[in-house]
């Protein structure tokens, strides 16, 4: 497992941004998104608090805002939100499909506070290997393919009490408590010996996109201008 779900997913988000501040400390997302069970439902989402072993905290939101056809698959627009001291509120949307148990991103749009939304360049970031079915960047979306089921447990987190399947990473590096009532990644709680703890703080209904305005081509100057204003 090596990274708890939110760390991996925030890595997927931040891998599309220039490495600076906390982003430079996040892991490369291309190898290990195995700590989730993909469960998208339009209009629903979840929020998490993540605490690393060094005491750093981050609030992360996920929401499925709409669908779009991707070849012969249904793609789900997954919106990820992170608030940082360096850049303020950031939202990113990935058009995500699940093919043979692997998550793939075919389009990405992100928006930094104070700047227009930008299309992330094709051929880079998490979408760069979407056409290669053997690519290591096509990430398995199910912890159960490489973990051990401990049992069924009832746990309480800030979002409430949930009956969960408890899964242990095959290498013993972490645990995940999963509920199909949680969208889109089923994670209620996860721990990791290297990265810390993530807890579900809220589930959301009637989720809407926070991306405002018409996306423009990616422009590093716009991005850095928004960053300098913080």
Residue, then its C-alpha position, 0 to 999 in steps of 0.5 A: x500500500x505504502x501510501x494511504x488513499x488521500x496521500x495517493x489521490x492528492x499526489x494524483x492531483x498535485x502531480x499536475x502542478x509545479x512542484x513547490x511547497x507541500x507539493x514537492x513532498x508528495x509521492x509520484x502517483x504512477x505506481x500505487x493507487x491500490x488503496x481504494x474501491x472505485x464507486x462513482x455516483x454522480x452528485x455524491x462525494x466525500x471529504x477527508x482530513x489527512x494528518x501526516x506523521x510530521x503533523x501536517x494536516x490537509x482537508x481534501x474533498x472529492x465529488x463526482x459531478x457529471x459523466x461523459x462518454x470516453x470511447x465505449x466507456x462511461x467516464x466520470x468527472x471526478x473533482x478534487x479540492x485542496x486548500x493550501x497556504x501557498x495557492x489557496x483553494x485549488x480544484x481539479x477535475x479528472x475525466x476518469x474511467x475504470x477499465x479491467x479494474x484500472x483507473x484511467x484519466x483522459x482529460x484534466x482541468x484545474x483551477x487555482x483561486x483567482x485564475x481561469x480554469x485551465x486544460x492540463x496538457x494532453x500527454x502529461x500527468x495522470x493522463x499520459x499513459x491512458x492509451x497503453x493498457x500495460x502502463x504502470x500508470x494505469x492504476x488498480x482501483x481495488x485494494x482487494x486485489x493485493x490485500x487481506x480482509x481482516x473482517x467486518x467492523x463498525x467504526x466511528x469517524x467524524x462523518x458518523x458510524x459506518x459498518x466497514x470491511x477492514x483490509x490490510x495491505x499485503x505488505x503490512x504497511x497500512x489498513x483501510x476501512x471501506x464502505x460502499x456507502x461512501x463515494x467515490x473511493x469507499x474509504x472511511x478510514x485509512x492508516x499508513x506506517x509512512x504517511x499517517x492517517x486519513x478520516x472521513x469527515x463528511x459525505x455530500x449529496x447534490x455535489x456541483x462543480x466548483x470549476x467556474x468559467x470556460x477552460x483555457x489552454x494551460x499557461x504557466x504564467x497564469x498559474x504563477x501569477x495566481x500563486x504570487x498573489x497568495 
